[in-house]
Amino acid sequence: MALSYVLINVEPGSEEEIMRAIIEIPNVKECHRLYGRFDMIARVEAESVDKVKQVVTLTIGRIQGVRFTTTTIVVE
């Protein structure tokens, strides 16, 4: 099982809509709003690191209003 935390930066004013979309993604276990450089953090769990990569690049990253993401993979 791969566990990652994805930091997400979004267009101003789109936070609520994007958070609703992210929470609906099956591999996203939780998502929280932040203050600072990043607007949100999502915890993603998947069967492999490749699946995490797919969730981030093909799903989260393609949500309209998402500017960029930074993904961290938990190693232990």
N, C-alpha and C positions, 0 to 999 in steps of 0.2 A: 504494500500500500504506500503510495506517495502522498505526502502532505506538503502543501505550499501555502504561502501567504502572498496575495497579490495586492500591491499598492496601486491605486487607480486615480488618475487625474482626469477631470471632466470639464466640459464647457460650463461656465457659470450659468446657473438657473436650471440646469438639467439634472441636478442631483437626485431628486425624488424619483423621476421617471427611470433613470438609469439604475438606481438601487432596486426598484421593483423588478426590472428586467434581470438583473444579476441574481437576485434571490430565487428566481424561477429556474435557474440553470441547475440541472440535477446534481452535478458534482460540487456545487457551492453549498457549504454547510452553514456559513454565516457571513454576514456583510455588515459593516459598521461605517458610519460617517466619521470623518476626522477633520480637525483644524490643522492647517499647515500647508506644506507643499503638495501633499496628496489629499484628495477629497474622501476617499474610501479605502477600506481594507477588506478583502474577502479571503476566507479560509476555503481552500479547494482541496478535496480529497479525491484521489483516483487510483486505479489499479496499477498505474505506472507513471513514470515521469513523462513519457511520450503522450499519454492521455492528458496529463496536466497541461502540457504544451498545446495540445489541441483545444482544450477548454479556453485557455488564455488567448491564443492567437485567432482561433476560428469562431469563438463565441463572444467572450468579453471584449476583445479588441475590436470587434466589428459592430458593437452597439453604437448607434449614432449618438454622438456627443462625447464619446470616450476619446480623450486626447492621446494619452499614453499610459502604459502600465509598467510596473517593475515587479518581477516575480522572484520570490525567494523560495528555495526548496529546503525543507527540513531534513537534516542528515541523521539526526539521532532522536 
